[in-house]
Amino acid sequence: MRIAIDTDRCIGAGQCALTAPGVFTQDDDGFSALLPGREDGAGDPLVREAARACPVQAIAVTDDQ
């Protein structure tokens, strides 16, 4: 799994960090960021739900193939 955050689109709502706190956090400015070592989602089943919860669709989740 690959997770990409469109930092230009992110508004810092924090829904990703609330939904999947084991993968997402917020940086010093309040914008979405991935926790170190969690760039692949770390098998967290809530990653896709976190992407859906983003009010501006700033998170893209794709499967590695």
Wavefront OBJ file of the C-alpha trace (Angstrom):
o trace
v 0.000 0.000 0.000
v 1.164 3.523 -0.756
v -0.132 6.632 0.945
v 0.259 10.081 -0.586
v -0.769 13.337 1.047
v -1.400 16.341 -1.191
v 0.066 19.002 1.084
v -1.235 21.780 -1.153
v -4.791 20.524 -0.690
v -4.631 19.627 3.035
v -6.472 22.090 5.299
v -5.426 20.541 8.603
v -8.838 19.174 9.597
v -7.104 16.301 11.406
v -9.649 13.617 10.495
v -6.868 11.320 9.284
v -4.983 11.527 12.583
v -8.190 10.945 14.524
v -9.196 7.974 12.376
v -5.819 6.220 12.018
v -3.500 7.629 14.715
v -1.049 4.785 14.202
v -0.267 6.065 10.702
v -1.118 9.777 10.531
v -0.154 12.751 12.636
v -0.193 16.506 12.201
v 2.946 18.547 11.686
v 3.862 21.689 13.623
v 1.591 23.732 11.363
v -1.363 21.374 11.885
v -1.234 19.713 8.469
v -1.404 15.990 7.818
v 1.798 13.962 7.900
v 2.721 10.297 8.009
v 4.400 8.938 11.086
v 8.001 7.855 10.420
v 8.122 4.281 9.169
v 4.392 4.216 8.398
v 4.588 5.299 4.763
v 3.126 1.939 3.714
v 0.238 2.107 6.178
v 1.805 -0.527 8.439
v -1.133 -2.842 7.793
v -3.536 -0.509 9.598
v -7.079 -1.340 8.423
v -8.218 2.237 9.111
v -5.945 3.894 6.514
v -8.564 3.783 3.765
v -11.216 5.054 6.159
v -8.894 7.937 7.084
v -8.540 8.818 3.394
v -12.327 8.770 2.987
v -12.738 10.952 6.090
v -10.574 13.716 4.649
v -12.942 16.603 3.829
v -10.805 17.778 0.897
v -9.641 14.357 -0.381
v -5.984 15.216 0.230
v -5.039 11.572 0.894
v -4.581 8.979 -1.835
v -4.171 5.298 -1.019
v -3.032 2.908 -3.733
v -2.122 -0.766 -3.677
v 1.426 -1.771 -4.559
v 1.520 -4.158 -7.452
l 1 2 3 4 5 6 7 8 9 10 11 12 13 14 15 16 17 18 19 20 21 22 23 24 25 26 27 28 29 30 31 32 33 34 35 36 37 38 39 40 41 42 43 44 45 46 47 48 49 50 51 52 53 54 55 56 57 58 59 60 61 62 63 64 65
